[in-house]
Amino acid sequence: MFRSYETGRSNYVTFIANYIPLQDPGGGPNFYDLDTHARYQIHIAKNGHAGADLKFSFNFRTADKRLAVDAGGKQVAVPLINIGEVTPAGTDVNVMQSYTVEVENGAANGFAENLATGGTVFWKPLDNVGNRSIPDYASYAGNYVYPLAIPGCSSPGRVFVGQRKEGFVANLGEVFDLVNLNPAGARDAQPNALFDKNVTSLALEVPIKCVTSSAEPVIGAYTTSEVIEGDGARRQVSRLGMPLVNELVIGLADKDKFNASSPEGDAQFLTYVTNPTLPVLLHTLFGGAALEPGTPRDDLVAVFLTGVKGLNQPANVTPSEMLRSTRPRLRPLLLRKTTSVFSAETRPDFPTAAGLTTTWWTSRCALPRVRCAEPWGIAAARKRTPTTARLIPTRHARPDRTRST
């Protein structure tokens, strides 16, 4: 969650929910569709509420053209998602996904309208298959940034759903291997393990005046995803506001319980915040180089549950885990220096026409699994060495498509 910093968009706030992490650019032949039996949601809270005052729900459908070719006089369905160059017309595209955005905004409920095409349906661009299929992916994906009319908002917003270059910086393997790093070493001593990964982003840009009140400039936000059971019942399986809460704060025994919960019930997880286990584990691993702070950790209560007084704490806050930001800035305290998510690129399978470098400001955040903590976009696209040979798996192991990242 951050104030839009693209030229002319300073009166908007951008929310980003990221799903299906660790995407390899060559992850074919099916690549990375979102789950059509799930619902992905962005929740926005005003006036210090623990519950959402404004909610956006994304629902996806898959269109399968069943393209076929003449193979020995018989029309046989092809196994690939495209059989020629990919264009917005989609002539040679075998499978594409569309989505709707359902809005709950007090008394103003309904579906967001696509102001570019009319109706309530939006389309997701194909993932970045490679430069032969999509020579200019940035231009191609730009056709899928839509203006939308939001029920209850007098001004339109924008929406984009599609593959983006991963903006989180982490050495995941070493970190989860008992922090197999030198914490006192140089910041760039190890390469970023996520350098060449992609992620699927649900990006929503909303007028600031639609999400704040005149009396309270601080807003909160978090994301959830639900799976739709066979009987039509919905079951929440993922929740994220502040980054790394589920990974490093909540105990293993309660991770699923936290994912299924709502912020109104966060008192049940309070001990994980006031008496965190991570400092104890770090002290065990590194001794005096990682001293344990005293408890209870009121500083973490402010960071995770209430907001910091005088900075991003609502006047009448209900303690609850979510990302919070204030209207004058509407952006996180620590930012990566990036460009708009609406113009960001993905990691291509082969070199792009533009050579890219990424400039970072230091940050510990990782846009919550609604990457809601920081703008993660990209300054430019980095060239990669072309692959000379590639094996295509006979089966595509799909990741969990409902867990936020």
Contacts in CASP RR format, 6 or more apart in sequence:
PFRMAT RR
TARGET T0000
AUTHOR 0000-0000-0000
METHOD contacts of the structure
MODEL  1
MFRSYETGRSNYVTFIANYIPLQDPGGGPNFYDLDTHARYQIHIAKNGHA
GADLKFSFNFRTADKRLAVDAGGKQVAVPLINIGEVTPAGTDVNVMQSYT
VEVENGAANGFAENLATGGTVFWKPLDNVGNRSIPDYASYAGNYVYPLAI
PGCSSPGRVFVGQRKEGFVANLGEVFDLVNLNPAGARDAQPNALFDKNVT
SLALEVPIKCVTSSAEPVIGAYTTSEVIEGDGARRQVSRLGMPLVNELVI
GLADKDKFNASSPEGDAQFLTYVTNPTLPVLLHTLFGGAALEPGTPRDDL
VAVFLTGVKGLNQPANVTPSEMLRSTRPRLRPLLLRKTTSVFSAETRPDF
PTAAGLTTTWWTSRCALPRVRCAEPWGIAAARKRTPTTARLIPTRHARPD
RTRST
1 13 0 8 1.000
1 14 0 8 1.000
1 15 0 8 1.000
1 16 0 8 1.000
1 219 0 8 1.000
1 220 0 8 1.000
1 221 0 8 1.000
1 323 0 8 1.000
1 325 0 8 1.000
1 330 0 8 1.000
1 331 0 8 1.000
1 332 0 8 1.000
1 367 0 8 1.000
1 370 0 8 1.000
1 372 0 8 1.000
1 373 0 8 1.000
2 13 0 8 1.000
2 14 0 8 1.000
2 325 0 8 1.000
2 330 0 8 1.000
2 331 0 8 1.000
2 332 0 8 1.000
2 335 0 8 1.000
2 374 0 8 1.000
2 375 0 8 1.000
3 10 0 8 1.000
3 12 0 8 1.000
3 13 0 8 1.000
3 14 0 8 1.000
3 208 0 8 1.000
3 325 0 8 1.000
3 329 0 8 1.000
3 330 0 8 1.000
3 331 0 8 1.000
4 10 0 8 1.000
4 12 0 8 1.000
4 13 0 8 1.000
4 14 0 8 1.000
4 205 0 8 1.000
4 340 0 8 1.000
5 331 0 8 1.000
5 340 0 8 1.000
5 375 0 8 1.000
6 339 0 8 1.000
6 340 0 8 1.000
6 342 0 8 1.000
6 343 0 8 1.000
9 205 0 8 1.000
9 340 0 8 1.000
11 207 0 8 1.000
11 208 0 8 1.000
11 209 0 8 1.000
12 157 0 8 1.000
12 158 0 8 1.000
12 205 0 8 1.000
12 206 0 8 1.000
12 207 0 8 1.000
12 208 0 8 1.000
13 205 0 8 1.000
13 206 0 8 1.000
13 208 0 8 1.000
13 211 0 8 1.000
13 219 0 8 1.000
13 325 0 8 1.000
13 330 0 8 1.000
14 203 0 8 1.000
14 204 0 8 1.000
14 205 0 8 1.000
14 206 0 8 1.000
14 340 0 8 1.000
14 341 0 8 1.000
14 375 0 8 1.000
15 42 0 8 1.000
15 44 0 8 1.000
15 56 0 8 1.000
15 203 0 8 1.000
15 204 0 8 1.000
15 205 0 8 1.000
15 206 0 8 1.000
15 221 0 8 1.000
15 370 0 8 1.000
15 372 0 8 1.000
16 201 0 8 1.000
16 202 0 8 1.000
16 203 0 8 1.000
16 204 0 8 1.000
16 341 0 8 1.000
16 367 0 8 1.000
16 370 0 8 1.000
16 371 0 8 1.000
16 372 0 8 1.000
16 375 0 8 1.000
16 376 0 8 1.000
17 40 0 8 1.000
17 42 0 8 1.000
17 201 0 8 1.000
17 202 0 8 1.000
17 223 0 8 1.000
17 369 0 8 1.000
17 370 0 8 1.000
17 371 0 8 1.000
17 372 0 8 1.000
17 404 0 8 1.000
18 164 0 8 1.000
18 199 0 8 1.000
18 200 0 8 1.000
18 201 0 8 1.000
18 202 0 8 1.000
18 367 0 8 1.000
18 369 0 8 1.000
18 370 0 8 1.000
18 371 0 8 1.000
18 404 0 8 1.000
18 405 0 8 1.000
19 34 0 8 1.000
19 40 0 8 1.000
19 199 0 8 1.000
19 200 0 8 1.000
19 201 0 8 1.000
19 202 0 8 1.000
19 225 0 8 1.000
19 369 0 8 1.000
19 401 0 8 1.000
19 402 0 8 1.000
19 403 0 8 1.000
19 404 0 8 1.000
19 405 0 8 1.000
20 32 0 8 1.000
20 34 0 8 1.000
20 199 0 8 1.000
20 200 0 8 1.000
20 399 0 8 1.000
20 401 0 8 1.000
20 405 0 8 1.000
21 166 0 8 1.000
21 197 0 8 1.000
21 199 0 8 1.000
21 399 0 8 1.000
21 405 0 8 1.000
22 166 0 8 1.000
22 194 0 8 1.000
22 197 0 8 1.000
22 199 0 8 1.000
22 399 0 8 1.000
23 32 0 8 1.000
23 127 0 8 1.000
23 163 0 8 1.000
23 166 0 8 1.000
23 197 0 8 1.000
23 198 0 8 1.000
23 199 0 8 1.000
23 200 0 8 1.000
24 196 0 8 1.000
24 197 0 8 1.000
24 198 0 8 1.000
25 128 0 8 1.000
25 130 0 8 1.000
25 196 0 8 1.000
25 198 0 8 1.000
25 346 0 8 1.000
25 347 0 8 1.000
25 348 0 8 1.000
25 349 0 8 1.000
25 384 0 8 1.000
26 130 0 8 1.000
26 349 0 8 1.000
26 390 0 8 1.000
27 396 0 8 1.000
28 81 0 8 1.000
28 129 0 8 1.000
28 392 0 8 1.000
28 393 0 8 1.000
28 396 0 8 1.000
29 79 0 8 1.000
29 80 0 8 1.000
29 81 0 8 1.000
29 392 0 8 1.000
29 396 0 8 1.000
30 81 0 8 1.000
30 396 0 8 1.000
30 398 0 8 1.000
31 81 0 8 1.000
31 126 0 8 1.000
31 127 0 8 1.000
31 129 0 8 1.000
32 127 0 8 1.000
32 163 0 8 1.000
32 198 0 8 1.000
32 200 0 8 1.000
32 399 0 8 1.000
32 401 0 8 1.000
33 60 0 8 1.000
33 62 0 8 1.000
33 95 0 8 1.000
33 97 0 8 1.000
33 401 0 8 1.000
34 40 0 8 1.000
34 58 0 8 1.000
34 60 0 8 1.000
34 97 0 8 1.000
34 99 0 8 1.000
34 124 0 8 1.000
34 161 0 8 1.000
34 200 0 8 1.000
34 401 0 8 1.000
35 60 0 8 1.000
35 227 0 8 1.000
35 401 0 8 1.000
35 402 0 8 1.000
36 60 0 8 1.000
36 61 0 8 1.000
36 62 0 8 1.000
36 97 0 8 1.000
37 227 0 8 1.000
37 228 0 8 1.000
38 60 0 8 1.000
38 225 0 8 1.000
38 226 0 8 1.000
38 227 0 8 1.000
38 228 0 8 1.000
38 401 0 8 1.000
38 402 0 8 1.000
39 57 0 8 1.000
39 58 0 8 1.000
39 59 0 8 1.000
39 225 0 8 1.000
39 226 0 8 1.000
39 228 0 8 1.000
39 234 0 8 1.000
40 57 0 8 1.000
40 58 0 8 1.000
40 59 0 8 1.000
40 60 0 8 1.000
40 202 0 8 1.000
40 223 0 8 1.000
40 225 0 8 1.000
40 402 0 8 1.000
41 55 0 8 1.000
41 56 0 8 1.000
41 57 0 8 1.000
41 58 0 8 1.000
41 223 0 8 1.000
41 224 0 8 1.000
41 225 0 8 1.000
41 226 0 8 1.000
42 55 0 8 1.000
42 56 0 8 1.000
42 202 0 8 1.000
42 204 0 8 1.000
42 221 0 8 1.000
42 223 0 8 1.000
42 370 0 8 1.000
43 51 0 8 1.000
43 52 0 8 1.000
43 54 0 8 1.000
43 55 0 8 1.000
43 221 0 8 1.000
43 222 0 8 1.000
43 223 0 8 1.000
43 224 0 8 1.000
43 322 0 8 1.000
44 52 0 8 1.000
44 53 0 8 1.000
44 54 0 8 1.000
44 55 0 8 1.000
44 206 0 8 1.000
44 211 0 8 1.000
44 219 0 8 1.000
44 220 0 8 1.000
44 221 0 8 1.000
45 51 0 8 1.000
45 52 0 8 1.000
45 53 0 8 1.000
45 219 0 8 1.000
45 220 0 8 1.000
45 221 0 8 1.000
45 222 0 8 1.000
45 263 0 8 1.000
45 320 0 8 1.000
45 322 0 8 1.000
46 53 0 8 1.000
46 54 0 8 1.000
46 211 0 8 1.000
46 212 0 8 1.000
46 213 0 8 1.000
46 216 0 8 1.000
46 219 0 8 1.000
46 220 0 8 1.000
47 53 0 8 1.000
47 213 0 8 1.000
47 215 0 8 1.000
47 216 0 8 1.000
47 314 0 8 1.000
47 316 0 8 1.000
48 216 0 8 1.000
48 218 0 8 1.000
48 220 0 8 1.000
48 314 0 8 1.000
48 315 0 8 1.000
48 316 0 8 1.000
48 317 0 8 1.000
48 318 0 8 1.000
49 318 0 8 1.000
50 262 0 8 1.000
50 263 0 8 1.000
50 264 0 8 1.000
50 265 0 8 1.000
50 266 0 8 1.000
50 318 0 8 1.000
50 319 0 8 1.000
50 320 0 8 1.000
51 262 0 8 1.000
51 263 0 8 1.000
51 264 0 8 1.000
51 320 0 8 1.000
52 104 0 8 1.000
53 105 0 8 1.000
53 106 0 8 1.000
54 103 0 8 1.000
54 104 0 8 1.000
54 105 0 8 1.000
54 106 0 8 1.000
54 210 0 8 1.000
54 211 0 8 1.000
55 103 0 8 1.000
55 104 0 8 1.000
55 105 0 8 1.000
56 101 0 8 1.000
56 102 0 8 1.000
56 103 0 8 1.000
56 112 0 8 1.000
56 204 0 8 1.000
57 101 0 8 1.000
57 102 0 8 1.000
57 103 0 8 1.000
57 104 0 8 1.000
58 99 0 8 1.000
58 100 0 8 1.000
58 101 0 8 1.000
58 161 0 8 1.000
58 202 0 8 1.000
59 99 0 8 1.000
59 100 0 8 1.000
59 102 0 8 1.000
60 97 0 8 1.000
60 98 0 8 1.000
60 99 0 8 1.000
60 124 0 8 1.000
61 97 0 8 1.000
61 98 0 8 1.000
61 99 0 8 1.000
62 95 0 8 1.000
62 96 0 8 1.000
62 97 0 8 1.000
63 95 0 8 1.000
63 96 0 8 1.000
63 97 0 8 1.000
63 98 0 8 1.000
64 94 0 8 1.000
64 95 0 8 1.000
65 93 0 8 1.000
65 94 0 8 1.000
65 95 0 8 1.000
66 77 0 8 1.000
66 94 0 8 1.000
67 77 0 8 1.000
67 78 0 8 1.000
67 83 0 8 1.000
67 92 0 8 1.000
67 94 0 8 1.000
68 75 0 8 1.000
68 76 0 8 1.000
68 77 0 8 1.000
68 78 0 8 1.000
69 75 0 8 1.000
69 76 0 8 1.000
69 78 0 8 1.000
69 83 0 8 1.000
78 94 0 8 1.000
80 94 0 8 1.000
81 93 0 8 1.000
81 94 0 8 1.000
81 95 0 8 1.000
81 126 0 8 1.000
81 129 0 8 1.000
82 92 0 8 1.000
82 93 0 8 1.000
82 94 0 8 1.000
82 126 0 8 1.000
82 129 0 8 1.000
82 133 0 8 1.000
83 92 0 8 1.000
83 94 0 8 1.000
84 92 0 8 1.000
84 133 0 8 1.000
85 92 0 8 1.000
85 132 0 8 1.000
85 133 0 8 1.000
85 134 0 8 1.000
85 135 0 8 1.000
86 92 0 8 1.000
86 93 0 8 1.000
86 126 0 8 1.000
86 129 0 8 1.000
86 133 0 8 1.000
86 134 0 8 1.000
86 140 0 8 1.000
87 140 0 8 1.000
88 140 0 8 1.000
88 143 0 8 1.000
90 96 0 8 1.000
93 126 0 8 1.000
96 123 0 8 1.000
96 124 0 8 1.000
96 126 0 8 1.000
97 123 0 8 1.000
97 124 0 8 1.000
98 121 0 8 1.000
98 122 0 8 1.000
98 123 0 8 1.000
98 124 0 8 1.000
99 121 0 8 1.000
99 122 0 8 1.000
99 123 0 8 1.000
99 124 0 8 1.000
99 161 0 8 1.000
100 111 0 8 1.000
100 112 0 8 1.000
100 120 0 8 1.000
100 121 0 8 1.000
100 122 0 8 1.000
101 111 0 8 1.000
101 112 0 8 1.000
101 120 0 8 1.000
101 122 0 8 1.000
101 148 0 8 1.000
101 159 0 8 1.000
101 204 0 8 1.000
102 110 0 8 1.000
102 111 0 8 1.000
102 112 0 8 1.000
103 109 0 8 1.000
103 110 0 8 1.000
103 111 0 8 1.000
103 112 0 8 1.000
103 150 0 8 1.000
103 151 0 8 1.000
103 152 0 8 1.000
104 110 0 8 1.000
105 150 0 8 1.000
105 151 0 8 1.000
105 152 0 8 1.000
105 153 0 8 1.000
105 210 0 8 1.000
108 151 0 8 1.000
108 152 0 8 1.000
109 151 0 8 1.000
110 151 0 8 1.000
111 120 0 8 1.000
111 151 0 8 1.000
112 120 0 8 1.000
112 148 0 8 1.000
112 149 0 8 1.000
112 150 0 8 1.000
112 151 0 8 1.000
112 159 0 8 1.000
113 119 0 8 1.000
113 120 0 8 1.000
113 148 0 8 1.000
113 149 0 8 1.000
114 120 0 8 1.000
114 121 0 8 1.000
114 122 0 8 1.000
114 146 0 8 1.000
114 147 0 8 1.000
114 148 0 8 1.000
115 146 0 8 1.000
115 147 0 8 1.000
115 148 0 8 1.000
115 149 0 8 1.000
115 156 0 8 1.000
116 146 0 8 1.000
116 147 0 8 1.000
117 146 0 8 1.000
122 144 0 8 1.000
122 146 0 8 1.000
122 148 0 8 1.000
122 159 0 8 1.000
122 161 0 8 1.000
123 144 0 8 1.000
124 144 0 8 1.000
124 161 0 8 1.000
124 162 0 8 1.000
125 140 0 8 1.000
125 141 0 8 1.000
125 142 0 8 1.000
125 143 0 8 1.000
125 144 0 8 1.000
125 162 0 8 1.000
125 163 0 8 1.000
126 134 0 8 1.000
127 162 0 8 1.000
127 163 0 8 1.000
127 198 0 8 1.000
127 346 0 8 1.000
128 134 0 8 1.000
128 137 0 8 1.000
128 163 0 8 1.000
128 198 0 8 1.000
128 346 0 8 1.000
128 347 0 8 1.000
128 348 0 8 1.000
128 349 0 8 1.000
129 349 0 8 1.000
130 137 0 8 1.000
130 348 0 8 1.000
130 349 0 8 1.000
130 350 0 8 1.000
131 137 0 8 1.000
131 348 0 8 1.000
131 349 0 8 1.000
131 350 0 8 1.000
131 351 0 8 1.000
131 352 0 8 1.000
132 350 0 8 1.000
134 140 0 8 1.000
135 353 0 8 1.000
136 353 0 8 1.000
137 345 0 8 1.000
137 346 0 8 1.000
137 348 0 8 1.000
137 352 0 8 1.000
138 343 0 8 1.000
138 345 0 8 1.000
138 381 0 8 1.000
141 160 0 8 1.000
141 162 0 8 1.000
141 163 0 8 1.000
141 346 0 8 1.000
142 160 0 8 1.000
142 342 0 8 1.000
142 343 0 8 1.000
144 160 0 8 1.000
144 161 0 8 1.000
144 162 0 8 1.000
145 158 0 8 1.000
145 159 0 8 1.000
145 160 0 8 1.000
145 342 0 8 1.000
146 158 0 8 1.000
146 159 0 8 1.000
146 160 0 8 1.000
147 156 0 8 1.000
147 157 0 8 1.000
147 158 0 8 1.000
148 156 0 8 1.000
148 157 0 8 1.000
148 158 0 8 1.000
148 159 0 8 1.000
149 156 0 8 1.000
149 157 0 8 1.000
150 156 0 8 1.000
150 157 0 8 1.000
150 206 0 8 1.000
150 210 0 8 1.000
152 210 0 8 1.000
153 206 0 8 1.000
153 207 0 8 1.000
153 210 0 8 1.000
154 207 0 8 1.000
154 209 0 8 1.000
154 210 0 8 1.000
155 207 0 8 1.000
155 209 0 8 1.000
155 210 0 8 1.000
156 207 0 8 1.000
157 204 0 8 1.000
157 205 0 8 1.000
157 206 0 8 1.000
157 207 0 8 1.000
158 204 0 8 1.000
158 205 0 8 1.000
158 342 0 8 1.000
159 203 0 8 1.000
159 204 0 8 1.000
159 205 0 8 1.000
160 201 0 8 1.000
160 203 0 8 1.000
160 341 0 8 1.000
160 342 0 8 1.000
161 200 0 8 1.000
161 201 0 8 1.000
161 202 0 8 1.000
161 203 0 8 1.000
162 200 0 8 1.000
162 201 0 8 1.000
162 202 0 8 1.000
163 198 0 8 1.000
163 199 0 8 1.000
163 200 0 8 1.000
163 201 0 8 1.000
163 346 0 8 1.000
164 198 0 8 1.000
164 199 0 8 1.000
164 200 0 8 1.000
164 201 0 8 1.000
164 341 0 8 1.000
164 344 0 8 1.000
164 345 0 8 1.000
164 346 0 8 1.000
164 376 0 8 1.000
164 377 0 8 1.000
164 378 0 8 1.000
165 197 0 8 1.000
165 198 0 8 1.000
165 199 0 8 1.000
165 344 0 8 1.000
165 345 0 8 1.000
165 346 0 8 1.000
165 347 0 8 1.000
165 377 0 8 1.000
165 378 0 8 1.000
165 381 0 8 1.000
166 194 0 8 1.000
166 197 0 8 1.000
166 198 0 8 1.000
166 199 0 8 1.000
166 347 0 8 1.000
166 376 0 8 1.000
167 194 0 8 1.000
167 199 0 8 1.000
167 336 0 8 1.000
167 338 0 8 1.000
167 366 0 8 1.000
167 376 0 8 1.000
167 377 0 8 1.000
167 378 0 8 1.000
168 194 0 8 1.000
168 366 0 8 1.000
168 367 0 8 1.000
168 371 0 8 1.000
168 376 0 8 1.000
168 405 0 8 1.000
169 192 0 8 1.000
169 194 0 8 1.000
169 360 0 8 1.000
170 192 0 8 1.000
170 193 0 8 1.000
170 194 0 8 1.000
170 366 0 8 1.000
171 181 0 8 1.000
171 190 0 8 1.000
171 191 0 8 1.000
171 192 0 8 1.000
171 193 0 8 1.000
172 193 0 8 1.000
172 194 0 8 1.000
173 180 0 8 1.000
173 193 0 8 1.000
174 180 0 8 1.000
174 181 0 8 1.000
174 190 0 8 1.000
174 193 0 8 1.000
175 181 0 8 1.000
178 285 0 8 1.000
179 282 0 8 1.000
179 285 0 8 1.000
179 286 0 8 1.000
181 189 0 8 1.000
181 190 0 8 1.000
182 189 0 8 1.000
183 286 0 8 1.000
183 289 0 8 1.000
183 290 0 8 1.000
184 289 0 8 1.000
187 362 0 8 1.000
195 382 0 8 1.000
196 347 0 8 1.000
196 384 0 8 1.000
197 347 0 8 1.000
198 346 0 8 1.000
198 347 0 8 1.000
199 405 0 8 1.000
201 341 0 8 1.000
201 371 0 8 1.000
203 341 0 8 1.000
203 342 0 8 1.000
205 342 0 8 1.000
208 327 0 8 1.000
208 330 0 8 1.000
211 219 0 8 1.000
212 219 0 8 1.000
212 327 0 8 1.000
216 314 0 8 1.000
216 315 0 8 1.000
216 316 0 8 1.000
217 326 0 8 1.000
217 327 0 8 1.000
217 328 0 8 1.000
218 307 0 8 1.000
218 312 0 8 1.000
218 313 0 8 1.000
218 314 0 8 1.000
218 324 0 8 1.000
218 325 0 8 1.000
218 326 0 8 1.000
218 327 0 8 1.000
219 324 0 8 1.000
219 325 0 8 1.000
219 326 0 8 1.000
219 327 0 8 1.000
219 330 0 8 1.000
220 322 0 8 1.000
220 323 0 8 1.000
220 324 0 8 1.000
220 325 0 8 1.000
221 241 0 8 1.000
221 322 0 8 1.000
221 323 0 8 1.000
221 324 0 8 1.000
221 325 0 8 1.000
221 370 0 8 1.000
221 372 0 8 1.000
222 239 0 8 1.000
222 240 0 8 1.000
222 241 0 8 1.000
222 263 0 8 1.000
222 321 0 8 1.000
222 322 0 8 1.000
222 323 0 8 1.000
222 368 0 8 1.000
222 370 0 8 1.000
222 372 0 8 1.000
223 238 0 8 1.000
223 239 0 8 1.000
223 240 0 8 1.000
223 241 0 8 1.000
223 368 0 8 1.000
223 369 0 8 1.000
223 370 0 8 1.000
223 372 0 8 1.000
223 404 0 8 1.000
224 236 0 8 1.000
224 238 0 8 1.000
224 239 0 8 1.000
225 236 0 8 1.000
225 237 0 8 1.000
225 238 0 8 1.000
225 402 0 8 1.000
225 403 0 8 1.000
225 404 0 8 1.000
226 234 0 8 1.000
226 235 0 8 1.000
226 236 0 8 1.000
226 237 0 8 1.000
226 402 0 8 1.000
227 234 0 8 1.000
227 235 0 8 1.000
227 237 0 8 1.000
227 402 0 8 1.000
228 234 0 8 1.000
229 235 0 8 1.000
235 260 0 8 1.000
236 259 0 8 1.000
236 260 0 8 1.000
236 261 0 8 1.000
237 259 0 8 1.000
237 260 0 8 1.000
237 402 0 8 1.000
237 403 0 8 1.000
238 259 0 8 1.000
238 369 0 8 1.000
238 402 0 8 1.000
238 403 0 8 1.000
238 404 0 8 1.000
239 246 0 8 1.000
239 258 0 8 1.000
239 259 0 8 1.000
239 260 0 8 1.000
239 261 0 8 1.000
239 262 0 8 1.000
239 404 0 8 1.000
240 246 0 8 1.000
240 368 0 8 1.000
240 369 0 8 1.000
240 370 0 8 1.000
240 372 0 8 1.000
240 404 0 8 1.000
241 321 0 8 1.000
241 322 0 8 1.000
241 323 0 8 1.000
241 368 0 8 1.000
241 369 0 8 1.000
241 370 0 8 1.000
241 372 0 8 1.000
241 373 0 8 1.000
242 303 0 8 1.000
242 304 0 8 1.000
242 321 0 8 1.000
242 322 0 8 1.000
242 323 0 8 1.000
242 368 0 8 1.000
242 373 0 8 1.000
243 364 0 8 1.000
243 365 0 8 1.000
243 366 0 8 1.000
243 367 0 8 1.000
243 368 0 8 1.000
243 369 0 8 1.000
243 371 0 8 1.000
243 373 0 8 1.000
244 366 0 8 1.000
245 258 0 8 1.000
245 304 0 8 1.000
245 321 0 8 1.000
246 255 0 8 1.000
246 258 0 8 1.000
246 259 0 8 1.000
246 369 0 8 1.000
248 278 0 8 1.000
249 272 0 8 1.000
249 273 0 8 1.000
249 276 0 8 1.000
249 278 0 8 1.000
249 304 0 8 1.000
250 258 0 8 1.000
250 269 0 8 1.000
250 272 0 8 1.000
251 272 0 8 1.000
251 277 0 8 1.000
254 269 0 8 1.000
254 272 0 8 1.000
258 269 0 8 1.000
261 268 0 8 1.000
261 269 0 8 1.000
263 320 0 8 1.000
263 321 0 8 1.000
263 322 0 8 1.000
264 318 0 8 1.000
264 320 0 8 1.000
265 320 0 8 1.000
266 305 0 8 1.000
266 319 0 8 1.000
266 320 0 8 1.000
266 321 0 8 1.000
267 319 0 8 1.000
269 321 0 8 1.000
270 301 0 8 1.000
270 305 0 8 1.000
273 297 0 8 1.000
273 300 0 8 1.000
273 301 0 8 1.000
273 304 0 8 1.000
273 305 0 8 1.000
274 295 0 8 1.000
274 296 0 8 1.000
274 297 0 8 1.000
274 298 0 8 1.000
274 300 0 8 1.000
274 301 0 8 1.000
275 295 0 8 1.000
275 296 0 8 1.000
275 297 0 8 1.000
276 297 0 8 1.000
276 300 0 8 1.000
279 290 0 8 1.000
279 292 0 8 1.000
279 293 0 8 1.000
280 292 0 8 1.000
282 290 0 8 1.000
283 290 0 8 1.000
283 291 0 8 1.000
283 292 0 8 1.000
301 319 0 8 1.000
302 308 0 8 1.000
302 309 0 8 1.000
302 313 0 8 1.000
304 321 0 8 1.000
305 319 0 8 1.000
305 320 0 8 1.000
305 321 0 8 1.000
306 313 0 8 1.000
306 317 0 8 1.000
306 319 0 8 1.000
307 313 0 8 1.000
307 314 0 8 1.000
307 317 0 8 1.000
307 324 0 8 1.000
311 326 0 8 1.000
311 333 0 8 1.000
312 324 0 8 1.000
312 325 0 8 1.000
312 326 0 8 1.000
313 324 0 8 1.000
314 324 0 8 1.000
323 332 0 8 1.000
323 368 0 8 1.000
323 370 0 8 1.000
323 372 0 8 1.000
323 373 0 8 1.000
325 331 0 8 1.000
325 332 0 8 1.000
331 375 0 8 1.000
332 363 0 8 1.000
332 365 0 8 1.000
332 373 0 8 1.000
332 374 0 8 1.000
334 361 0 8 1.000
334 362 0 8 1.000
334 363 0 8 1.000
334 364 0 8 1.000
334 365 0 8 1.000
334 374 0 8 1.000
335 361 0 8 1.000
335 363 0 8 1.000
335 374 0 8 1.000
335 375 0 8 1.000
336 360 0 8 1.000
336 361 0 8 1.000
336 363 0 8 1.000
336 374 0 8 1.000
336 375 0 8 1.000
336 376 0 8 1.000
336 377 0 8 1.000
337 359 0 8 1.000
337 360 0 8 1.000
337 361 0 8 1.000
337 379 0 8 1.000
338 344 0 8 1.000
338 358 0 8 1.000
338 359 0 8 1.000
338 375 0 8 1.000
338 376 0 8 1.000
338 377 0 8 1.000
338 378 0 8 1.000
338 379 0 8 1.000
339 377 0 8 1.000
339 378 0 8 1.000
339 379 0 8 1.000
340 375 0 8 1.000
340 377 0 8 1.000
341 375 0 8 1.000
341 376 0 8 1.000
341 377 0 8 1.000
344 377 0 8 1.000
344 378 0 8 1.000
345 352 0 8 1.000
345 356 0 8 1.000
345 378 0 8 1.000
345 380 0 8 1.000
345 381 0 8 1.000
347 384 0 8 1.000
348 381 0 8 1.000
348 384 0 8 1.000
349 387 0 8 1.000
350 384 0 8 1.000
350 386 0 8 1.000
350 387 0 8 1.000
351 383 0 8 1.000
351 384 0 8 1.000
351 385 0 8 1.000
351 386 0 8 1.000
352 381 0 8 1.000
352 383 0 8 1.000
354 380 0 8 1.000
354 381 0 8 1.000
355 380 0 8 1.000
355 381 0 8 1.000
355 382 0 8 1.000
355 383 0 8 1.000
356 378 0 8 1.000
356 379 0 8 1.000
356 380 0 8 1.000
356 381 0 8 1.000
356 382 0 8 1.000
356 383 0 8 1.000
357 379 0 8 1.000
357 380 0 8 1.000
357 382 0 8 1.000
358 378 0 8 1.000
358 379 0 8 1.000
358 380 0 8 1.000
358 382 0 8 1.000
359 379 0 8 1.000
363 374 0 8 1.000
365 373 0 8 1.000
365 374 0 8 1.000
366 373 0 8 1.000
366 374 0 8 1.000
366 376 0 8 1.000
367 373 0 8 1.000
367 374 0 8 1.000
367 375 0 8 1.000
367 376 0 8 1.000
368 404 0 8 1.000
369 403 0 8 1.000
369 404 0 8 1.000
369 405 0 8 1.000
370 404 0 8 1.000
371 405 0 8 1.000
END
